[in-house]
Amino acid sequence: MMNQEDIDRLQRHLDGTIGDDEFQRLQTLLRENAEARRMLRDLSTVAVKLHELAAAGPGNAAVLPMPSSRPVWRQSRTLAAAAACAALVLTATEFFLHRPARTQPDPAQTFASVRNAIARLPAPPVASFPEWISPTDSMLRSKDSPL
């Protein structure tokens, strides 16, 4: 973080009024502080532009355009939302137009696969259920059964 003394030192350097010992401290500050380098660059850009305006004279000054009535952050939010919608539409279109065709499985191949899986089971499948599992078995064997 830069203090006011560092900012004044940068300004004296740009004005050409900095002493030798202060210039050495400025060099050290610029080597160690990225914020100081950024501020020196910004201040020097402003100084150059002011000198250019002064050299052009008061009659040659360019008229700056009026700023937009909408704040910049609202414009960028609107653009970001529009870009997100466009990306979503393009992605959905790509998905629906280029998805692979679904093929129906071959019933004979599925049946053979199930049969092979059953054959590999360690115990043979139960052919019929014991009586104690089927509640209707005892009813069917009774003498009173209509069947």
Backbone as a ProteinNet text record, in pm:
[ID]
protein_1_A
[PRIMARY]
MMNQEDIDRLQRHLDGTIGDDEFQRLQTLLRENAEARRMLRDLSTVAVKLHELAAAGPGNAAVLPMPSSRPVWRQSRTLAAAAACAALVLTATEFFLHRPARTQPDPAQTFASVRNAIARLPAPPVASFPEWISPTDSMLRSKDSPL
[TERTIARY]
85.2	0	89.3	56.6	137.4	83.7	177.5	136.3	147.4	104.8	103.1	243.7	341	479.4	530.5	496.2	537.3	470.6	343.1	272	332.9	366	429.3	565.7	638.6	769.3	754.1	652.2	625.4	593.5	512.7	474.8	596	683.3	804.7	895.5	900.2	979.2	924.4	791.7	731.4	747.5	748.6	767.2	913.8	1005.3	1148.6	1208.4	1145.9	1194.9	1245.2	1276	1318.8	1469.8	1516.7	1660	1721.3	1857.5	1927.9	1897	1898.3	1871.3	1726	1634.5	1495	1475	1552.2	1543.8	1586.6	1689.1	1731.8	1619.9	1551.7	1439.6	1324.9	1304.3	1201.6	1234.8	1361.8	1403.2	1377.7	1410.2	1386.3	1236.4	1157.7	1012.5	957.7	1004.1	954	996.2	1113	1157.9	1074.1	1029.5	964.3	811.5	753.7	609.7	542.3	459.5	388.3	285.8	224.6	126.8	193.6	315.6	389	421	459.7	487.1	361.2	249	122.7	81.9	99.7	62.2	154.3	283.7	375.4	334.8	298.8	254.2	128	32.5	-92.8	-67.8	11.3	40.1	116.6	209.6	285.6	195.9	100.4	5.7	-78.5	-125.3	-204.4	-119	5.2	93.1	117.7	140.7	164	40.3	-77	-200.4	-224.3	-194	-210.2	-114.1	9.6	105.8	60.3	3.8	-47.9	-163.2	-252.7	-364.5	-315.5	-217.5	-164.2	-95.1	-24.8	45.6	-53	-167.7	-265.2	-334.7	-337.1	-402.3	-548.3	-607.7	-746.1	-847.1	-819.4	-914.2	-913.8	-808.9	-796.6	-834.2	-885.3	-918.7	-1035.6	-1021.9	-1126.3	-1241	-1360.3	-1477.5	-1498.1	-1505	-1525.2	-1672.8	-1705.6	-1846.5	-1908.7	-2037.9	-2111.1	-2114.5	-2100.3	-2108.7	-2250.3	-2257.9	-2386.3	-2473	-2603.5	-2694.2	-2700.6	-2673.3	-2671.4	-2532.7	-2522.5	-2390	-2325.4	-2194.2	-2119.1	-2149.2	-2164.2	-2186.8	-2319.9	-2419.5	-2546.8	-2532.5	-2456.6	-2435.8	-2363	-2261.6	-2185.3	-2269.2	-2355.8	-2443	-2539.7	-2592.8	-2685.2	-2613.7	-2492.7	-2415.9	-2380.9	-2345.8	-2312.1	-2434.3	-2552.1	-2673.6	-2707.3	-2691.8	-2719.2	-2621.1	-2494.8	-2395	-2424.8	-2468.3	-2501.9	-2622	-2722.3	-2839.1	-2799.8	-2715.3	-2671.8	-2593.6	-2507.4	-2430.6	-2522.4	-2624.8	-2719.6	-2796.7	-2841.6	-2915.9	-2826.2	-2702.4	-2610.5	-2579.5	-2561.3	-2532.3	-2651.5	-2772.2	-2891.2	-2911	-2888.5	-2901.6	-2801.5	-2678.6	-2574.1	-2610.7	-2664.9	-2700.9	-2812.2	-2916.7	-3030.3	-3003.9	-2919.9	-2893.9	-2790.8	-2699.5	-2588.8	-2582.2	-2691.2	-2686.3	-2694.4	-2630.3	-2631	-2770.5	-2801.2	-2930.8	-2934.4	-3046.3	-3060.7	-3106.8	-3037.3	-3074.4	-3141.9	-3237	-3306.6	-3219.8	-3211.4	-3131.2	-3196.3	-3113.8	-3160.1	-3216.6	-3344.2	-3403.5	-3332.8	-3290.3	-3223.5	-3090.5	-3020.4	-2890.3	-2909.7	-3013.4	-3042.1	-3080.8	-3163.3	-3204.9	-3083.8	-2994.7	-2875.2	-2784.6	-2775.1	-2690.5	-2745.6	-2878.4	-2940.2	-2922.8	-2942.2	-2926.2	-2782	-2682.9	-2542.9	-2515.2	-2576	-2555.7	-2615.8	-2732.2	-2796.5	-2713.8	-2656.6	-2576.8	-2450.9	-2401.8	-2280	-2306.9	-2432.6	-2464	-2415.2	-2371.3	-2315.8	-2419.8	-2542.9	-2645.3	-2752.1	-2806.6	-2912.4	-3036.5	-3113.4	-3234.3	-3337.8	-3418.6	-3521.8	-3632.9	-3670.4	-3771.7	-3910.6	-3939.6	-4070.3	-4051.6	-4146.8	-4137.8	-4187.6	-4127.2	-4180.3	-4318.1	-4391.4	-4527.5	-4533.4	-4439	-4446.2	-4431.2	-4382.8	-4369	-4498.8	-4567.4	-4685.6	-4810.6	-4879.9	-5002.1	-5117	-5113.4	-5224.2	-5205	-5084.6	-5059.1	-5143.2	-5149.6	-5227.6	-5376	-5421.8	-5563	-5596	-5502	-5528.6	-5530	-5458.3	-5453.5	-5563.5	-5636.4	-5742.4	-5859.5	-5936.2	-6047.9	-6163.9	-6171.7	-6283.2	-6255.9	-6145	-6109.8	-6197.8	-6251.5	-6336.5	-6256.2	-6128	-6047.4	-6011.5
-117.4	0	123.1	215.1	335.9	443.3	521.5	634.2	763.6	873.5	1001.1	1047	1015.4	1054.6	986.7	859.4	787.6	847.3	882.2	942.5	1077.7	1156.9	1286.6	1268.8	1165.2	1137.6	1103.7	1025.3	994	1121.5	1208	1331.5	1423.9	1433.7	1515.2	1460	1327.2	1266.5	1307.5	1304.2	1342.1	1491.3	1572.5	1716.8	1752.4	1659.5	1687	1762	1759.2	1832.4	1738.5	1616	1517.3	1526	1512.6	1513.8	1376.4	1371.1	1244.3	1139.2	1179	1081	1032	1123.3	1083.2	994.9	1019.3	936.9	793.4	776.2	641.8	569.2	641.7	580.5	545.9	630.3	603.1	476.9	461.1	341.2	215.3	220.8	106.5	76.7	182	164.7	100.1	144.4	89.2	-55.8	-92.6	-232.4	-324.2	-276.2	-361.9	-354.6	-253.2	-231	-222.5	-320.4	-322.7	-210.8	-176	-67.9	65.1	84.4	207.5	213.7	101.1	98.7	129.9	73.5	96.8	244.6	301.5	441.3	533.5	503.7	585.1	580.7	463.6	451.7	533.2	525.8	601.6	752	795	937.9	991.5	912.4	959.1	967.1	875.8	882.9	1009.7	1041.1	1163.2	1286	1285.7	1400.5	1421.7	1314.6	1326.2	1381.2	1329.9	1378.4	1526	1569.2	1710.3	1797.2	1752.5	1828.4	1836.2	1728.2	1729.6	1827.9	1831.1	1925.2	2069.6	2092.7	2227.9	2272.3	2182	2216.1	2243.3	2177.9	2195.1	2330.2	2391.1	2520.6	2502.6	2607.5	2596	2577.7	2626.7	2615.1	2478.4	2400.1	2269.6	2153.2	2181.5	2074.5	1992.7	1864.6	1775.3	1770.6	1763.1	1752.6	1605.6	1575.7	1437.4	1402.7	1280.9	1242.4	1233	1256.9	1246	1099.3	1073.6	934.5	881.6	751.1	685	705	710.5	728.9	604.6	489.3	365.4	342.2	303	272.6	155.3	154.5	51.4	-86.8	-97.9	-230.4	-288.2	-203	-255.7	-303.9	-229.4	-271.6	-405.2	-419.9	-545	-660.5	-633.8	-739.6	-786	-690.5	-724.9	-806	-763.8	-837.9	-977.9	-989.5	-1121.3	-1213.6	-1160	-1241.3	-1284.6	-1193	-1228.1	-1334.3	-1321.9	-1421	-1557	-1558.9	-1685.4	-1752.2	-1672.4	-1728.4	-1784.2	-1711.1	-1757.8	-1888.6	-1897.7	-2020.3	-2137.4	-2110.8	-2216.3	-2265.4	-2173.3	-2211.3	-2290.9	-2246.4	-2318.5	-2458.4	-2470	-2600.6	-2695.5	-2645.2	-2729.2	-2770.8	-2676.8	-2709.3	-2816.2	-2801.3	-2899.6	-3037	-3038.9	-3165.9	-3236.1	-3162.6	-3225.8	-3259.9	-3185	-3213.3	-3323.5	-3339.2	-3431.6	-3546	-3574.5	-3687.6	-3817.7	-3922.9	-4048.6	-4112.1	-4181.3	-4248.9	-4365.6	-4381.8	-4492.7	-4615.5	-4723.9	-4848.3	-4939.8	-5017.6	-5113.1	-5238.1	-5293.6	-5414.9	-5533.6	-5621.9	-5742.4	-5838.5	-5879.8	-5968.5	-6103.6	-6159.2	-6289.2	-6278.6	-6170.4	-6151.7	-6128.6	-6052	-6027.5	-6157.6	-6237.7	-6365.7	-6457.4	-6463.9	-6547.5	-6497.9	-6368.1	-6311.7	-6346.2	-6337.2	-6372	-6519.9	-6603.5	-6748.5	-6781.3	-6717.5	-6740.9	-6695.8	-6583.4	-6534.3	-6630.3	-6686.5	-6783.2	-6910.6	-6953	-7075.8	-7060.6	-6938.3	-6917.4	-6905.6	-6905.2	-6898	-7024.8	-7014	-7131.1	-7237.4	-7201.5	-7300.4	-7299.4	-7415.5	-7417.4	-7345.6	-7283.6	-7213.9	-7313.2	-7269.6	-7353.8	-7373.3	-7499.9	-7529.9	-7489.7	-7515.7	-7477	-7432.9	-7358.6	-7307.6	-7413.5	-7423.3	-7515.7	-7469.1	-7562.3	-7532.7	-7418.5	-7409.5	-7307.4	-7165.9	-7149.9	-7017.1	-6977.1	-7070.9	-7038.9	-7048.4	-6937.6	-6945.1	-7012.2	-7015.4	-7075.7	-7225.4	-7277.2	-7418.6	-7506.4	-7468.2	-7549.4	-7540.6	-7428.3	-7415.1	-7500	-7506.9	-7585.3	-7735.5	-7779.7	-7922.8	-7966.7	-7876.1	-7914.9	-7980.8	-8060.1	-8132.8	-8040	-7929	-7835	-7738.2	-7751.2	-7657.8	-7677.4	-7571	-7584.4	-7620.1	-7607.9	-7636.4	-7777.7
0	0	0	-86.9	-99.4	-5.9	50.2	133.2	52.4	111.5	40.4	4.1	87.8	59.4	-68.1	-87.2	-208.4	-332.5	-320.2	-433.1	-468.6	-365.5	-390.6	-457.4	-415.4	-475.3	-624.3	-658.5	-799.1	-878.1	-818.3	-886.1	-905.3	-803.3	-816.9	-926.4	-939.6	-1047.2	-1184	-1199	-1326.4	-1355	-1249.1	-1265.9	-1290.5	-1258.5	-1274.8	-1158.2	-1043.2	-925.7	-816.3	-848.2	-748.2	-730.3	-605.5	-576.5	-596.5	-589	-612.7	-506.3	-379.5	-272.9	-279.3	-312.7	-325.7	-448.6	-553.4	-673.9	-643.4	-557.9	-518.6	-442.1	-351.8	-278.6	-374.7	-476	-575.7	-655	-691.5	-764.4	-682.2	-554.6	-465	-455.8	-441.1	-432.2	-558.8	-673.9	-800.4	-820.2	-770.9	-781.7	-693.5	-579.3	-479.5	-481.2	-545.7	-530.9	-668	-698.7	-827.5	-835	-722.5	-721.6	-756.4	-708.9	-740.6	-889.9	-947.7	-1091.9	-1172.8	-1130.3	-1199.4	-1187.8	-1069	-1049.8	-1130.5	-1137.5	-1217.1	-1364.9	-1411.4	-1550.7	-1575.3	-1483	-1499.2	-1492.9	-1396.8	-1383.2	-1503.5	-1554.9	-1671.4	-1795.2	-1808.7	-1920.4	-1911	-1791.7	-1771.9	-1801.5	-1755.8	-1779.2	-1928.1	-2001.9	-2146.5	-2215.9	-2179.2	-2241.3	-2210.3	-2088.2	-2053.7	-2133.3	-2153	-2233	-2378.7	-2430.5	-2567.6	-2582.5	-2484.4	-2489	-2479.8	-2394.7	-2380.1	-2508.3	-2575.8	-2699.1	-2812.6	-2812.6	-2919.4	-2910.1	-2794	-2777.6	-2740	-2688.3	-2642.2	-2754.6	-2873.2	-2983.7	-3048.7	-3029.4	-3094.1	-3002.7	-2886.6	-2792.2	-2846.6	-2841.1	-2890.5	-2790.2	-2843.1	-2757.3	-2726.2	-2598.7	-2556.5	-2567.4	-2608.5	-2617.8	-2478.9	-2475.1	-2349.1	-2306.9	-2178.8	-2134.8	-2153.4	-2166.9	-2186.4	-2063.4	-2085.1	-1972.6	-1884.6	-1944.2	-1866	-1809.5	-1684.9	-1629	-1703.6	-1703.1	-1774.7	-1718	-1587	-1527.9	-1573	-1600.8	-1649.9	-1793.8	-1874.2	-2011.7	-2015.7	-1932.5	-1934.2	-1880	-1783.8	-1733.7	-1841.4	-1917.2	-2024.8	-2132.3	-2167.3	-2267.6	-2218.4	-2091.8	-2037	-2037.8	-2005.5	-2007	-2149.2	-2244.9	-2384.8	-2434.6	-2396.6	-2437.5	-2375.7	-2249.9	-2185.1	-2252.8	-2288.8	-2358.8	-2495	-2567	-2698.4	-2685.7	-2584.7	-2564.4	-2529.9	-2450.3	-2414.2	-2536.5	-2621.5	-2741.8	-2836.5	-2855.3	-2943.9	-2891.4	-2761	-2701.9	-2718.3	-2692.8	-2707	-2852.4	-2944.1	-3086.4	-3127	-3082.8	-3115.2	-3058.8	-2938	-2875.2	-2952.3	-2989.1	-3054.6	-3200.2	-3267.2	-3408.5	-3430.1	-3338.1	-3360.5	-3259.9	-3193.7	-3100.8	-3180.7	-3134.6	-3209.1	-3206.4	-3313.7	-3323.4	-3226	-3159.3	-3064.6	-3141.2	-3121	-3188.3	-3087	-3135.1	-3049.6	-3035.9	-2914.6	-2897.6	-2969.4	-3014.6	-3083.5	-2978.9	-2988.8	-2886.8	-2876.7	-2987.8	-2984	-2910.9	-2935	-2870.3	-2720	-2683.5	-2541.9	-2472.4	-2536.7	-2479.3	-2458.8	-2557.6	-2546.7	-2434.5	-2420	-2314.7	-2176.5	-2160.4	-2031.9	-2003.8	-2105.3	-2088.5	-2045.5	-2107.6	-2070.1	-1927.8	-1887.7	-1751	-1650.2	-1680.9	-1590.1	-1583.3	-1694.4	-1696.3	-1611.1	-1597.3	-1518.5	-1368.8	-1328.2	-1185.4	-1116.5	-990.2	-921.6	-887.7	-863.6	-829.7	-938.9	-970	-1072.8	-1021.3	-1107.8	-1063.1	-1011.8	-920.1	-860.6	-963.6	-985.9	-1087.5	-1039	-914	-861.2	-717.7	-668.6	-532.4	-434.9	-319.8	-218.8	-171.1	-106.3	-63.6	35	120.8	224.8	168.4	45.5	-14.4	-83.4	-144.7	-222.9	-135.7	-113	-31.4	-105.5	-235.5	-311.2	-330.6	-310.9	-334.1	-241.4	-114.6	-20.5	-52.6	-104.7	-139	-262.2	-353.5	-474.7	-443.9	-342.2	-310.5	-216.8	-166.1	-69.8	-146.4	-77.1	-139.1	-171.4	-102.6	-124.3	-238.1	-303	-410	-531.1	-586	-704.3	-828	-825.7	-943.1	-949.5
[MASK]
+++++++++++++++++++++++++++++++++++++++++++++++++++++++++++++++++++++++++++++++++++++++++++++++++++++++++++++++++++++++++++++++++++++++++++++++++++

